[in-house]
Amino acid sequence: MPGSPSEPYDLAVIGAGPAGLAGATAAARLGLTVALLDASTQTGGQFFRHPDPAMKAARPGALHHDWSAFAALRRRLESSDVTHLAGHHVWTVAREDERLWTVHALTGADGDGERPVRIPARTVLFATGAHERQLPFPGWTLPGVVGAGGAQAMLKSGLVLPGSRIVVAGSGPLLLAVAASLAAAGARVPAVVEASGYLGYARHPRALATNPHKLLEAAVHGSALLRHRVRPHPRSAVTEVHGTDRVEAVTVSRLDRQWRPVPGTGRRIACDALAVGHGLIPQTELATALGCAIRRTPDGTHALLLDDLQETTVPGLWAAGESGGIGGWQLARVEGELAAFAVADRLRGRTPPAAGPHLRALRRRRARMRAFADAMATAHAPGPGWTDWLRDDTDVCRCEEVTAGRVREAVTDLGARDARTVKLLTRAGMGWCQGRMCATAVACLASGAGERPEEGAVAPSAERRPLAVPVPLSALGDQGE
C-alpha cells in the first residue's frame, strides 16, 4: 500500500490550505498516489479557517466571501483517492536517496500523539502558508493586543471577539477584511490605521487592470466599513498602547514617507483591544532546512525561489502558495494545480513537461496574479523609519523579554551587525516562538534603521532549522529504530 517503506506515495503535500488542496486533488486526478498532511483537524488553512462541527455553527461560511470555492475544493478532496492525514504536525523532511524523501510528523491536536509517523514519498509539495509579521511598539505586550490575522482566526474558528471596541492597525489589505469581519460580527471598530495608504497601487495600473476581482474585493470591504462607520487613518500607525491590566486606549500618529512618526500628531483613541499586523511572512523552514534557496520579496521578507513550474532549487521539492511569496488564496490554488502537473510529468519522465492549453492557461493566470501580489507587496513595504517607534524599554523579543535598548547596545557597544550575533549576545529569538515574532525587528535594528537588501536577491537561508516544530526527545530517539 502507498506510504509503506516498500511502496512510497508519489507525492506528499504538506499543508491543507488552498494550495495544498488544489495540488493534492489535481495530482490524484492525474493518477498519482498522494498523501496530504496538515496540523489542523480541518482543511482550509488559515484563510478558510472555520468552526469545528461540534460548535454547530448555523452558517460556517458567513465570514468568507469565497466560501463556495473552498467548498468545491473540499468536495473534490472527499471524492478523491487522496490520503488525508489530519492532525499531523510535520517537523522535518529527510532525503533517503536521490529518488525518495521521508516526511516526519507528530500526531495529535498539539503534536502529542503516542508515536511519530513517517511518510515516504517520491516528491514533496510544500504548501505551508505564512504567519503574521509584527513590528513592536510601546505597550504591544499588553493583554488585548492580538494579531490582525489572529483576531480573524478567533472569530472564524471560535466565534468570539478579542474585545468590544477594537482598533485595527498595521499595513496591508488584510486589515480591511479583518475590520469588515469584526464590524459585521458586532464589534465597534473606531479606526483602521494603515501605515502605507493605498495610493501606491496607482503606480501599477496594468496589475490593477488585469485583476479586477481584487478591486471588487476592495470595494466590498470598503462599502462594509462605510456602512459600519469605520474611519480610515492612512499613513498612520499605532505608536503606543495604554493600559494597566489590559488595553484601554492607543495613540495613533501620522507617519512620514519613511514611516517615522510626525511630532505633534499623536491622537488617543479609546478601545479595549487592538488587532495589529504588518503583512505576512512566508513559512519556509521545512524547505530551507533541506537547502532550498530563498529570494528577497518587494516588502522585505524572504520567500522560496521557484522555477516556472513551482519547483524549488532542490530537485524533487516543489512549493505553492504563500511559501513562495504572499499573493492570496486564488494565486495559491493556481500554483498548487500547476505544481501537480509538473510533478506528474517529472515522475512519468516527460522532460521538458507537456505544455497543453490548460497548463498555459494556469501560467497566464499565475503571472497576472503574481504581478498584483508584487504591486501589493511594494505598496505596503515597511519604511525604515518604523524603528523610531521604539523606546529603549520596549520589549522586542517577548519570549525572552529582550528590550530594544539591549539590542541597540549589542549593535553599538558590542559590534553586532546581524540578527544571529544579536541573538547570541542577548537571547533575542531563543524563546518559545524561535524568533517568529521578533526576527524582523531584531534584523532591522541589527542592520541599521531597517535597511533592506536588494529586492529579488537570491541566497541560501540565513537560518536553517532542523526542526520546524517542537519535538520530544522520544520522537528523535525513535528515528534510530
Phi, psi and omega in degrees: 000151178300142180098343175281157181304330182276340182221085181287161172292153173291323185216131170252123180254126182253107182116124183249036170277194182304318180295314181294318178298314180295317180295315182295313183289324178294319179296321178295320178298331180276003175096008180273152171274131191227136169247131180246114182252139177206144181292330182282158175277352180236153175278167176121338180067200181287323185293313182259038174297138182210164185297150174297143180304333181296338179284346177054046177295133183293322181225080184298338181264010186296333182265011181237119180281352177242029185300323182298324179293319177295318180301324178293319176299317181295318177297323179297320178295315183296330181267002183264177176265013180294134174275107182268114181255086180282158180064032178246111181267106182283124181251342172194162173234132184239143175274126177270316174201192185294341184238011184215137176239157173235124176265123181258130182221158172248138182264167178106163183301324179239026183073025185251028177292173187291318184223152175289160182238142176239130180240108177280142181207150178283329179220162181226138174243117177273118176231058194270356173074213187209168172231166186288146173265128179243130173251119186289160177202162181304126177092003186289350179267000179293143171304136183107346173268120180229163174292151178298314176293328177295320177298319179293323178295319177302319182288314185291319186262330182251351181057037179231159178248148178287350180184183179256335178232102194241121170274134177251128187213165179129227179203142177118159183293342178302329183301319180297315180295318180295313181298318179297319180294316181296318180295319180295332181276358175110359179282152171269122180247097184288340183198145165248115188254108184251121184289331186261324190087182186238002180291341180298335179294334182296341178282358182230062185298325181294318179297323177292317184294327183269001178228061184299334180295331178291320176296323178295318177301314180299320179295320179297313180293319181298318179293325178295319179293321176297319181297324181265008177058044176272127185268127177276145176234085180287158180049046180219164179210153169283114183255355174195144175248138182246145177154169178250289180274339177197178183297133175239333179192166175228154171258124178253125181241146172291149180243148170277184185291346176263007181073023174272136178297134178279120182304139175083005183257000183297136179225132183271132178235124179288138178195166175243006175201153177228123175255113190227140177193145182242055179091191185236154178242124179302139176269110187238005190304315182299318183286317182291334176296338179263006176095009179293134181285156178238165177229156177274127182271166182299337180259014171091003176269181176244137176228161179293141175277120185236152176272190186293345180244023174075011179276142177283183179283355175256115182303137180095353179242123178245164177215150179212153179085208190295339179296337177261006181133135185291129182205357179098166189289328181292319175296320179300318180297316179297316181295323178296318179292320179298318179297323180298318178297320181294319179297315181299317179296320180296315182291335180265006175077018179269099180226117002290161183294157177295137183245072180280175182298324181293319179295320178295322179295320178298318180296319179296316179296319179297315181298319180295314182285328177293325177298319178293321180299319178293321177296319178297315180297320179294318183294329186248016180296131179299138176280154184295340184281000182297335181294345176291347175292334192277129166271163181297334181267007178284127175294129173261311174262108183291320185297315183258004178054048177266123184273165176299325179298320179292322177295315179298323178296320178298326181281311187279323185262329185252357172084015178293137181233004179208165185296325181296317179293319176300320179300316181292327184273335187236347186075009176297123181094004181261006184272200186302320184277354179055041174086359182296329180274326190249354187302317181299312182296315180297317180297319179294316179294325181288328184271352178099093174058033172075025178296144183241141174297168183299138178299140177084354180302136183254137182199157168293157181296137177292330179238122177245105183271119178290338180236119183278336178223160177303137184229131176290153180300331180297325179290321178294319179295331181292341183294340180273353181284000000 
